[in-house]
Amino acid sequence: MTTNLPWLEEVTADAATAGFAQDGESFFLEIHGVTDEKEGLQPGDRLAVSGGADAEPGDMVVWWTGKARTLALARVSDDFSLEGVGGFLPPPEGGNPLVRGVVVGRLRRL
């Protein structure tokens, strides 16, 4: 049995991402192994992430799982806890996840 675990790959800015302001704290991630109709996520989507933005309830954020080069997606709930999205697990209960940034845009290849 093969499990297609979701993962995020940091990618360099290119012509497709030029429309997003880059303030030195912004970065881009490509989604792999995720199909989530509710969140509108598909493999190959690129996310623009602002490391300088404050996360508010309802925002999608990127957080560091504590393992080398491993990031995950979550949605900020009303009590500011993180709920996993797109097959990504939420942070462990009682943990103190490090939020890397807020998703501020999404690009999809047509």
N, C-alpha and C positions, 0 to 999 in steps of 0.2 A: 504494500500500500504506500503510495507516494503522497506526502503532505506538502502542499504549496504554502509555506509560511510567508507572511508578508514581510517586506524589508524595504528600507529607504536607502537610496544611494545619493550622496552629495555630488552634484554636477556643476560644472563651470558655467558662468553666464555666457550666453551666445546671442545671436541675432533674434531668436525667438523670445528671449527673456529681456530684451532691451527696453521694453515698455515699462518695466518695473524699476522704480527708483532704487539705486544701490547706495546705501549710506555707510557702507563699511561694516554694518551689522546684519545686512541682508545676505541670504544665501538661498540656494535652490536645491530641491530634492526631487529625484525621480522615484515613483512608486513601482514596486515589483510585487507580484503575487497577491494583489488586492483587487477584488471586484466588490464594490459596496454600492448598490443602487440608492439606498437611503442617503448616503453621504455624497453620492455622485462621483465615486472614485473608481478609476480603471487603471489597469497596468499601463505603464508608460506615461501617465499624467505627470506633469512637473508642477511642483508646488513652490511658490515664492514665499519665503519665510522671513519675517522681520524680527531680528534679535533684540531690537530696541523698543518694540511695542509692548504695552501692558495687556495681559490677558484678562478678559472679562467673561462672565458666564455666557455660554453659547459659542464662544470662540473655539476653533480647532487649533491645537497647539502641537508642537513637536517637543518631545521630552527625551532625555537621555536615560537609558535603562540601567546604567551603572556598569555595563560591560563595554569593553573597548569598541569604539566605532559602531555602537548599536543605538539607533534612535527609534522612536515609536510615535504613533499619532494618538491623540486623545481629544475629547471634547470637555471643556470646562463646564461643570455643573453649577447650579445655583449656590451650593455651599463651597464652591471653589475646589472640590475634589475633581480628579480626572477620571473620565470614563473612556475606556478603549474604544476605538472605531476601526472599521475596515479589517477586522481580524486581529488587530494589535491588542494585546492584553493591557489592562490598566496597571498602574503602579501597584506594588504590593501594599496591602493594608498596613497602615502605620509607618509606611516609608516616607521619605522626603525627596520626591522626584525633582530633578533639575530641569526646568522648562528652558529649552534652547531658544524658542521663539514662537510667534503667532503666525499662522498661515494667513497671508494677505492676498493671495492670488493663486489661480490654477490655470495651467495651460494643457491643452489636449491636442495631440496630432490628429489631423483629420485624414 
